[in-house]
Amino acid sequence: MPKRSVFERKKERFFVIVMVFMLLGALSGCEGKGDKDSVSADSISADSVSGDSVSSDEIEIVEENTHLEVETSIAYSEGNVDDWSYGNLRKEFPDKKTCYVRVASALTTDKKKYKGKDVTVTYRFTGTKKCEIKLSEGMVEEVDTGDMNVQEFKGVLYANVKKEAAEEVVIFQYNPNGADEVSLDVFYDDQLAERFDKHSVIYFK
């Protein structure tokens, strides 16, 4: 389940909007052919474009906010809370032995008007068929992916000015049972550029 790019997601939403307006324009062109057959563009809503209801929320485009940024750190441990190793330092852990990952994110803004702005964060684990992931600490909810090899959790971060910002910490427990590797992707909604996303892989031996 690779993450679609910001461009792809926005292109899909833009296509929906363009099709709606093209249809509205075609229908409004029918006016003047007679009161019986005339159709007013104002009387056409997004919900009546097709049999499937299309709400304003579904076609809303979330724009990138250049006044928001996030710092994310990923660290691993075999269980000693004083022995966290950053993902770029340790890559291997014993199979069939519990270990943990700590993800810390600090969402900041350079504009006071964006203080308290919420951003959705997603934690996606791939390779979970032989390594169950459990939430150990933090305020997130698991999402059903429909794929036994992928587990996904979602949470919300709130922006603060840099001098008042604090890290939001989430800790997950790995329970490997014959797994070779598990990858972790941490990514944010379209308000943040993809350069803020993080990818980390650990291996079991």
C-alpha positions as CSV (number, residue, x, y, z in Angstrom):
1,M,0.0,0.0,0.0
2,P,2.4,2.7,-1.2
3,K,1.5,6.3,-0.3
4,R,0.2,8.2,-3.3
5,S,2.0,11.4,-4.0
6,V,0.5,14.8,-3.2
7,F,0.3,15.5,-6.9
8,E,-1.7,12.3,-7.6
9,R,-4.2,13.0,-4.8
10,K,-4.7,16.6,-5.8
11,K,-5.0,15.6,-9.5
12,E,-7.8,13.2,-8.7
13,R,-9.8,15.8,-6.7
14,F,-9.2,18.4,-9.3
15,F,-10.5,16.0,-12.0
16,V,-13.7,15.6,-10.0
17,I,-14.2,19.3,-9.7
18,V,-13.5,19.9,-13.4
19,M,-16.1,17.2,-14.4
20,V,-18.7,18.8,-12.1
21,F,-18.3,22.2,-13.7
22,M,-18.2,20.9,-17.2
23,L,-21.5,19.2,-16.6
24,L,-23.0,22.3,-15.0
25,G,-21.9,24.3,-18.0
26,A,-23.5,21.8,-20.5
27,L,-26.7,21.8,-18.6
28,S,-26.9,25.6,-18.3
29,G,-26.4,25.9,-22.1
30,C,-29.8,24.2,-22.4
31,E,-31.6,27.3,-21.0
32,G,-33.6,29.3,-23.6
33,K,-34.9,26.3,-25.4
34,G,-38.2,26.5,-23.7
35,D,-39.5,26.7,-20.1
36,K,-40.4,23.0,-20.1
37,D,-37.0,21.8,-21.1
38,S,-34.8,24.5,-19.5
39,V,-32.4,23.6,-16.7
40,S,-30.9,26.2,-14.4
41,A,-27.3,25.6,-13.4
42,D,-28.1,27.0,-10.0
43,S,-30.6,24.2,-9.4
44,I,-27.9,21.5,-10.0
45,S,-26.0,20.4,-6.9
46,A,-22.9,18.3,-6.6
47,D,-25.1,15.5,-5.2
48,S,-27.1,15.2,-8.4
49,V,-24.2,14.8,-10.7
50,S,-24.3,11.0,-10.5
51,G,-26.1,8.3,-8.6
52,D,-23.3,8.4,-6.0
53,S,-23.6,11.2,-3.5
54,V,-20.6,13.6,-3.7
55,S,-20.3,15.9,-0.7
56,S,-18.3,19.1,-0.5
57,D,-15.9,17.3,1.9
58,E,-15.1,14.7,-0.7
59,I,-14.0,17.2,-3.3
60,E,-12.3,19.6,-0.9
61,I,-8.6,20.1,-1.7
62,V,-6.3,20.3,1.3
63,E,-3.6,22.8,0.4
64,E,0.0,22.6,1.6
65,N,0.6,25.1,4.4
66,T,4.1,26.5,4.1
67,H,3.8,27.9,7.6
68,L,3.7,24.5,9.2
69,E,6.7,22.1,9.6
70,V,7.3,19.0,11.7
71,E,10.4,17.3,13.2
72,T,10.2,13.5,13.5
73,S,12.6,11.2,15.2
74,I,12.4,7.4,15.2
75,A,14.3,5.2,17.8
76,Y,14.3,1.6,18.7
77,S,14.8,-0.4,21.9
78,E,14.8,-4.0,23.2
79,G,12.8,-2.8,26.2
80,N,15.1,-0.7,28.3
81,V,13.6,2.8,28.2
82,D,17.1,4.3,28.8
83,D,18.6,2.5,25.8
84,W,16.9,4.0,22.7
85,S,18.9,3.7,19.5
86,Y,18.0,6.0,16.6
87,G,16.9,4.2,13.4
88,N,20.0,5.1,11.5
89,L,22.2,3.5,14.2
90,R,20.7,0.1,14.9
91,K,18.9,-2.0,12.3
92,E,18.9,-5.6,13.7
93,F,17.0,-7.1,16.5
94,P,16.5,-10.7,17.7
95,D,13.6,-12.7,16.2
96,K,10.9,-13.9,18.6
97,K,11.8,-11.3,21.1
98,T,9.8,-8.1,21.8
99,C,11.3,-4.8,20.8
100,Y,9.9,-1.3,20.6
101,V,9.9,1.8,18.4
102,R,9.5,5.3,19.7
103,V,8.2,8.0,17.3
104,A,8.4,11.6,18.4
105,S,6.9,14.4,16.4
106,A,6.8,18.2,17.0
107,L,4.5,20.2,14.8
108,T,5.5,23.9,14.7
109,T,4.4,27.1,13.0
110,D,5.9,30.5,12.4
111,K,2.6,32.2,12.4
112,K,0.5,32.6,15.6
113,K,-2.7,32.3,13.7
114,Y,-1.9,28.7,12.9
115,K,-1.3,27.8,16.6
116,G,-3.6,24.9,17.4
117,K,-3.9,23.8,13.7
118,D,-4.4,20.1,13.5
119,V,-2.6,17.7,11.1
120,T,-3.3,14.0,10.7
121,V,-0.3,11.7,11.1
122,T,-0.2,8.1,9.9
123,Y,2.0,5.3,11.1
124,R,2.1,2.4,8.6
125,F,3.9,-0.9,9.4
126,T,4.6,-3.2,6.5
127,G,5.7,-6.8,7.1
128,T,3.3,-7.5,10.0
129,K,2.1,-10.9,8.8
130,K,4.9,-12.4,11.0
131,C,5.3,-9.5,13.4
132,E,2.2,-8.2,15.2
133,I,2.4,-4.5,16.1
134,K,0.7,-3.3,19.3
135,L,0.3,0.2,20.7
136,S,2.3,0.6,23.9
137,E,1.9,4.3,24.5
138,G,0.2,7.3,22.9
139,M,-3.1,8.6,21.6
140,V,-3.7,6.9,18.2
141,E,-6.3,4.6,16.7
142,E,-5.7,1.5,14.6
143,V,-7.2,1.6,11.1
144,D,-8.4,-1.6,9.3
145,T,-6.2,-1.9,6.2
146,G,-7.7,-5.1,4.9
147,D,-4.2,-6.4,4.5
148,M,-2.8,-8.8,7.1
149,N,0.7,-7.7,6.1
150,V,0.0,-4.1,6.9
151,Q,-1.0,-2.4,10.1
152,E,-1.8,1.3,10.2
153,F,-2.5,3.8,13.0
154,K,-3.6,7.4,12.8
155,G,-3.3,10.3,15.3
156,V,-3.6,14.1,15.3
157,L,-0.9,16.6,16.0
158,Y,-1.5,20.3,16.9
159,A,0.8,23.1,15.9
160,N,2.5,25.4,18.3
161,V,5.0,28.2,18.0
162,K,8.6,26.8,18.2
163,K,9.4,28.2,21.6
164,E,6.3,26.5,23.1
165,A,6.4,23.3,21.0
166,A,6.6,19.9,22.7
167,E,7.0,16.4,21.2
168,E,4.1,14.1,20.8
169,V,5.4,10.6,21.5
170,V,4.0,7.3,20.4
171,I,5.5,3.9,21.3
172,F,4.7,0.7,19.4
173,Q,5.7,-2.9,20.4
174,Y,7.0,-5.3,17.8
175,N,6.3,-9.0,18.4
176,P,8.3,-10.8,15.7
177,N,7.7,-14.5,15.0
178,G,9.8,-15.6,12.0
179,A,9.8,-12.1,10.4
180,D,12.7,-11.0,8.2
181,E,12.0,-7.3,8.4
182,V,9.3,-4.6,9.1
183,S,9.2,-1.2,7.6
184,L,7.7,1.9,9.2
185,D,6.4,4.9,7.3
186,V,5.4,8.0,9.2
187,F,3.6,10.5,7.0
188,Y,1.3,13.5,7.4
189,D,-1.7,14.9,5.5
190,D,-1.4,17.3,2.5
191,Q,-0.8,20.3,4.7
192,L,2.8,19.2,5.0
193,A,5.2,18.6,2.1
194,E,6.3,15.0,1.6
195,R,9.9,15.9,2.6
196,F,8.7,15.7,6.2
197,D,7.7,12.0,5.8
198,K,10.0,9.4,7.4
199,H,10.8,5.8,6.4
200,S,12.6,3.3,8.6
201,V,13.3,-0.5,8.4
202,I,14.5,-3.0,11.0
203,Y,15.6,-6.5,10.5
204,F,15.2,-9.6,12.6
205,K,17.8,-12.4,12.9
